[in-house]
């Protein structure tokens, strides 16, 4: 994965007001979490700890949908209707340079 290309794509989307703060923070967290590979897993408790205590499952769902629509992240684990915040683990992949 070319990190510079990923950041350029993020900058383009953020500059065009296509992404909000939650989506940018989540994308950067997921990018850092996968440590150079194109996929990863992260616990919701870790996401909430990094982004903020007020970050809810509903906000996670919205941010994941927007990141998918902009072709930055693909969630590979089923997203539950009702999430157990203590045990939910988000599995995801990051397509190269915003490609689906």
MIMAR-453562 format. One line per 2 residues: for each residue x, y negated, z negated of N, C-alpha, C, O. Coordinates in pm, 1 decimal, m for minus. Example, Ala and Ser with C-alpha at 12.3 -4.5 7.8 and 13.67 -1.06 7.14 Angstrom:
1319.0/569.0/m780.0/1230.0/450.0/m780.0/1320.0/330.0/m780.0/1423.6/331.9/m846.5; 1285.0/225.0/m708.0/1367.0/106.0/m714.0/1290.0/m3.0/m787.0/1340.9/m113.8/m803.9 .
END
This chain:
85.0/117.3/0.0/0.0/0.0/0.0/89.7/m123.7/0.0/182.9/m134.1/m79.7; 60.8/m215.2/88.5/134.9/m339.5/92.2/63.1/m439.2/1.2/m41.6/m493.1/37.0 .
119.9/m462.6/m115.1/55.8/m549.1/m214.9/37.6/m690.4/m162.4/m62.8/m754.9/m192.6; 132.6/m739.3/m84.5/121.2/m874.1/m30.3/m2.7/m887.3/58.5/m73.6/m987.7/51.5 .
m28.7/m787.2/141.0/m149.3/m789.0/224.4/m275.3/m787.5/138.5/m372.1/m857.4/168.5; m274.1/m708.1/32.2/m389.4/m700.7/m57.7/m415.1/m837.2/m121.2/m529.9/m880.8/m130.1 .
m309.9/m904.3/m165.0/m325.9/m1035.6/m227.3/m370.9/m1141.2/m127.2/m448.9/m1230.1/m161.6; m322.7/m1132.1/m4.3/m367.1/m1226.1/99.7/m516.3/m1208.9/127.0/m588.1/m1307.4/144.3 .
m562.5/m1085.4/130.8/m704.8/m1059.1/151.6/m786.1/m1112.8/34.1/m891.5/m1173.1/54.2; m738.6/m1091.9/m86.3/m805.9/m1144.0/m205.1/m810.4/m1296.3/m200.7/m914.0/m1356.0/m230.0 .
m700.0/m1359.1/m164.7/m695.2/m1504.6/m156.8/m795.2/m1556.5/m52.9/m864.4/m1655.5/m76.8; m802.2/m1490.1/60.8/m895.7/m1531.3/166.6/m1039.6/m1524.4/117.2/m1117.7/m1616.9/139.3 .
m1074.5/m1415.1/50.6/m1211.1/m1398.1/1.7/m1242.6/m1493.2/m113.1/m1353.7/m1545.3/m121.9; m1146.9/m1515.7/m199.6/m1169.5/m1607.2/m312.1/m1183.0/m1750.4/m261.7/m1267.9/m1825.3/m310.1 .
m1100.9/m1788.7/m166.0/m1106.1/m1924.6/m112.3/m1237.1/m1951.5/m40.6/m1285.4/m2064.7/m40.5; m1294.4/m1850.6/19.4/m1421.2/m1866.0/89.7/m1541.5/m1853.0/m1.4/m1654.5/m1842.7/46.3 .
m1519.0/m1853.2/m132.3/m1626.7/m1838.7/m231.0/m1704.6/m1708.9/m215.6/m1821.9/m1701.5/m252.1; m1639.3/m1607.1/m161.5/m1705.1/m1477.4/m148.3/m1693.5/m1393.5/m274.6/m1766.4/m1295.5/m290.4 .
m1602.9/m1430.3/m364.6/m1583.6/m1355.4/m487.9/m1594.7/m1448.4/m607.7/m1548.5/m1562.4/m604.0; m1657.1/m1397.9/m714.8/m1662.8/m1477.6/m837.2/m1552.6/m1431.7/m932.7/m1477.1/m1339.5/m901.8 .
m1544.3/m1496.1/m1047.6/m1435.3/m1469.0/m1141.8/m1433.8/m1323.8/m1188.5/m1326.7/m1263.8/m1198.2; m1551.5/m1265.8/m1217.8/m1557.1/m1124.9/m1260.0/m1497.7/m1034.8/m1153.3/m1420.7/m943.7/m1183.7 .
m1533.4/m1060.2/m1028.8/m1488.2/m975.1/m918.8/m1337.6/m987.2/m897.4/m1270.3/m887.5/m871.5; m1285.5/m1107.2/m907.8/m1141.2/m1128.1/m892.4/m1065.5/m1059.6/m1005.8/m967.4/m989.2/m981.9 .
m1111.2/m1080.3/m1129.2/m1043.3/m1017.6/m1243.7/m1049.4/m865.7/m1234.9/m949.8/m798.2/m1261.3; m1166.1/m810.7/m1197.9/m1178.5/m665.7/m1187.4/m1087.2/m612.4/m1077.7/m1019.1/m511.7/m1097.5 .
m1084.9/m677.8/m963.4/m999.5/m632.4/m853.4/m852.5/m631.3/m896.0/m782.0/m533.4/m871.7; m806.4/m738.1/m958.5/m666.9/m743.7/m1001.9/m637.2/m635.3/m1105.2/m530.2/m574.5/m1102.0 .
m730.0/m610.8/m1195.7/m712.4/m505.5/m1295.2/m703.5/m368.6/m1228.5/m616.5/m288.4/m1262.7; m792.6/m341.4/m1133.9/m791.9/m212.1/m1064.9/m665.0/m196.5/m981.6/m606.3/m88.3/m977.3 .
m623.6/m301.9/m916.9/m501.1/m298.4/m836.8/m380.2/m267.6/m925.8/m296.1/m184.8/m890.7; m372.3/m333.5/m1039.2/m261.7/m308.9/m1132.3/m269.7/m168.6/m1191.7/m167.1/m103.6/m1211.7 .
m389.1/m122.5/m1219.4/m407.9/8.0/m1281.5/m364.6/123.1/m1190.5/m314.6/224.3/m1239.6; m382.7/109.7/m1061.1/m349.2/221.4/m972.0/m199.6/229.6/m942.5/m154.3/325.7/m880.2 .
m123.2/130.9/m986.1/23.9/133.4/m984.1/83.6/178.8/m850.7/168.4/267.9/m846.4; 38.3/116.9/m743.7/98.2/144.8/m613.5/31.5/254.1/m533.2/53.3/263.3/m412.4 .
m49.6/337.7/m597.1/m124.6/435.7/m519.2/m250.3/365.8/m470.7/m270.4/247.9/m500.0; m332.9/434.0/m399.4/m456.1/371.5/m350.8/m578.8/416.9/m428.4/m691.7/389.1/m388.0 .
m557.7/485.9/m538.7/m673.0/530.6/m616.5/m636.1/532.8/m764.1/m519.0/533.4/m802.0; m740.8/534.1/m845.7/m716.7/537.3/m988.3/m842.6/563.9/m1067.1/m952.1/574.4/m1011.7 .
m825.3/574.4/m1195.9/m934.5/589.7/m1291.1/m905.9/496.9/m1407.5/m791.6/479.0/m1449.6; m1014.4/437.9/m1458.6/m997.8/346.2/m1571.5/m1124.0/352.3/m1657.8/m1235.8/352.4/m1606.3 .
m1104.4/357.2/m1787.2/m1216.1/363.3/m1880.9/m1284.3/227.1/m1890.1/m1218.8/123.2/m1882.1; m1416.1/228.6/m1907.0/m1488.9/103.2/m1922.4/m1438.3/25.8/m2043.3/m1433.5/m97.2/m2040.6 .
m1400.8/96.4/m2149.0/m1350.0/27.5/m2268.0/m1222.2/m50.1/m2235.0/m1199.2/m157.3/m2290.9; m1139.7/2.6/m2145.6/m1018.1/m67.3/m2103.1/m1053.3/m189.8/m2020.2/m994.4/m296.5/m2037.8 .
m1149.4/m174.2/m1929.9/m1195.1/m286.3/m1847.2/m1248.5/m397.3/m1936.7/m1213.1/m514.2/m1920.8; m1333.4/m359.6/m2029.9/m1395.2/m457.3/m2119.9/m1290.1/m526.2/m2206.9/m1299.6/m646.1/m2233.5 .
m1192.3/m451.7/m2250.0/m1085.8/m508.3/m2331.3/m1003.2/m609.0/m2250.9/m963.0/m712.7/m2303.6; m978.2/m578.7/m2124.9/m896.4/m665.6/m2040.9/m972.9/m788.4/m1991.2/m917.3/m898.0/m1984.7 .
m1100.6/m769.7/m1956.2/m1178.1/m878.9/m1895.6/m1248.8/m962.7/m2001.5/m1262.1/m1084.1/m1986.2; m1293.6/m898.8/m2107.8/m1360.1/m972.2/m2214.6/m1474.1/m892.7/m2273.9/m1539.9/m814.9/m2204.8 .
m1497.1/m912.7/m2402.2/m1600.9/m836.9/m2473.0/m1739.1/m857.7/m2414.5/m1824.9/m770.2/m2425.7; m1762.1/m973.8/m2351.5/m1893.5/m1002.4/m2295.1/m1917.2/m930.9/m2161.7/m2027.7/m935.7/m2107.7 .
m1813.7/m864.6/m2108.4/m1827.2/m794.5/m1980.7/m1913.8/m670.6/m2001.3/m1874.1/m577.5/m2071.3; m2030.6/m670.0/m1940.9/m2130.3/m564.6/m1962.2/m2129.3/m463.1/m1848.2/m2071.2/m488.4/m1742.7 .
m2193.9/m347.6/m1869.5/m2207.6/m251.4/m1760.9/m2278.6/m311.2/m1638.6/m2245.2/m277.5/m1525.0; m2375.0/m398.8/m1661.3/m2445.3/m462.6/m1548.8/m2349.1/m549.9/m1468.5/m2353.2/m550.1/m1345.5 .
m2264.1/m622.4/m1536.6/m2165.2/m706.2/m1467.2/m2063.3/m620.1/m1393.5/m2018.4/m656.4/m1284.7; m2026.6/m506.1/m1452.3/m1935.6/m413.8/m1383.8/m2000.2/m362.7/m1255.6/m1936.5/m359.4/m1150.3 .
m2126.3/m323.2/m1264.9/m2197.1/m273.5/m1147.2/m2204.7/m377.8/m1037.1/m2181.2/m347.5/m920.2; m2237.3/m499.6/m1074.2/m2246.0/m608.9/m976.2/m2110.2/m635.2/m912.5/m2100.4/m650.5/m790.7 .
m2006.4/m640.4/m993.7/m1871.7/m666.1/m941.9/m1826.3/m553.1/m849.3/m1765.9/m578.9/m745.2; m1855.1/m428.8/m886.4/m1817.8/m315.0/m801.5/m1889.7/m320.9/m666.9/m1829.6/m293.5/m563.1 .
m2017.9/m356.5/m668.6/m2094.2/m366.1/m543.3/m2037.2/m474.3/m452.9/m2024.2/m454.2/m332.1; m2003.2/m589.7/m511.2/m1947.6/m699.1/m430.8/m1809.4/m662.8/m376.3/m1777.7/m695.5/m261.9 .
m1727.3/m595.9/m456.5/m1595.8/m555.2/m408.3/m1607.8/m451.0/m297.8/m1525.6/m447.0/m206.3; m1710.5/m366.6/m306.6/m1736.5/m270.1/m199.7/m1782.8/m342.0/m72.7/m1737.5/m310.2/37.2 .
m1873.2/m438.7/m88.5/m1924.6/m512.4/27.2/m1814.2/m590.4/98.8/m1820.7/m609.3/220.3; m1714.3/m635.3/25.5/m1603.3/m707.3/86.3/m1490.6/m612.9/128.1/m1384.9/m657.0/173.2 .
m1514.1/m484.7/112.7/m1421.3/m379.0/154.2/m1288.4/m381.1/80.2/m1184.5/m344.8/135.3; m1293.3/m424.1/m45.6/m1172.7/m425.3/m127.8/m1160.8/m301.7/m216.4/m1049.9/m255.8/m243.9 .
m1274.4/m247.3/m261.5/m1273.1/m132.8/m352.5/m1387.4/m38.4/m315.3/m1496.7/m81.4/m278.5; m1359.0/90.9/m325.8/m1461.9/192.6/m309.6/m1469.0/271.2/m440.7/m1370.4/331.4/m483.4 .
m1586.1/270.0/m503.6/m1605.3/347.1/m626.7/m1630.8/491.1/m585.6/m1723.5/519.3/m509.7; m1548.3/581.9/m636.0/m1558.6/722.2/m596.5/m1628.7/809.2/m700.8/m1657.4/926.2/m675.2 .
m1656.0/752.7/m817.2/m1731.6/826.3/m918.8/m1876.4/779.0/m913.5/m1902.8/663.8/m879.3; m1970.1/867.2/m947.0/m2110.2/823.2/m950.5/m2126.8/711.7/m1053.4/m2072.7/718.9/m1163.8 .
m2201.7/609.6/m1015.9/m2228.0/498.6/m1106.6/m2361.7/526.6/m1174.2/m2465.6/523.6/m1108.3; m2360.8/553.9/m1304.9/m2484.3/596.0/m1372.1/m2585.5/483.3/m1388.8/m2549.1/366.0/m1396.6 .
m2712.5/520.6/m1394.2/m2819.6/424.0/m1422.1/m2800.6/365.3/m1561.9/m2813.6/244.6/m1582.7; m2769.9/452.3/m1655.9/m2748.2/411.3/m1793.8/m2608.9/457.9/m1834.2/m2581.2/577.9/m1835.3 .
m2522.6/364.7/m1866.8/m2383.8/397.4/m1892.3/m2354.3/405.5/m2041.6/m2394.7/318.9/m2119.3; m2283.5/510.7/m2080.1/m2229.3/518.7/m2215.0/m2096.0/444.7/m2211.9/m1997.6/495.3/m2158.1 .
m2093.3/326.2/m2269.1/m1975.4/240.4/m2262.0/m1850.8/305.2/m2320.1/m1739.6/274.1/m2277.4; m1867.1/393.3/m2415.3/m1751.5/453.9/m2482.0/m1687.3/564.5/m2399.5/m1568.8/592.8/m2417.1 .
m1762.7/627.6/m2309.9/m1707.5/742.8/m2238.0/m1700.1/724.8/m2086.8/m1640.8/808.6/m2018.9; m1758.6/618.1/m2031.7/m1760.8/601.8/m1886.9/m1621.2/573.7/m1832.1/m1548.5/488.5/m1883.0 .
m1585.7/647.7/m1726.8/m1458.6/627.3/m1657.9/m1488.8/597.4/m1512.4/m1557.2/674.2/m1444.7; m1437.4/485.5/m1465.3/m1456.6/442.8/m1327.9/m1344.5/502.4/m1242.1/m1226.3/479.3/m1267.7 .
m1383.4/579.1/m1140.6/m1288.4/631.2/m1042.7/m1305.9/548.9/m917.0/m1418.7/521.0/m876.1; m1196.1/509.7/m855.3/m1204.5/418.6/m741.7/m1087.3/438.1/m646.5/m987.8/502.1/m680.4 .
m1100.8/382.2/m527.4/m988.8/375.1/m434.5/m987.0/234.2/m376.2/m1089.4/166.2/m369.6; m870.3/193.3/m334.9/m851.8/61.9/m274.7/m805.9/82.5/m130.7/m692.9/125.0/m106.2 .
m894.7/52.0/m35.3/m857.1/66.7/104.9/m743.7/m30.1/140.8/m735.0/m138.2/82.6; m658.8/6.1/233.5/m551.3/m86.4/271.9/m605.9/m213.3/336.3/m688.1/m206.5/427.6 .
m561.3/m326.2/290.0/m594.2/m458.5/346.0/m740.9/m481.1/373.0/m776.7/m534.5/478.0; m826.3/m441.9/281.1/m968.4/m471.3/293.3/m1039.3/m391.7/398.8/m1146.5/m432.9/443.1 .
m984.7/m278.2/442.4/m1052.0/m194.4/542.0/m1135.1/m89.8/472.5/m1097.5/m40.5/366.2; m1249.3/m54.9/532.3/m1334.6/47.2/468.6/m1295.7/186.5/511.0/m1356.9/283.8/467.0 .
END
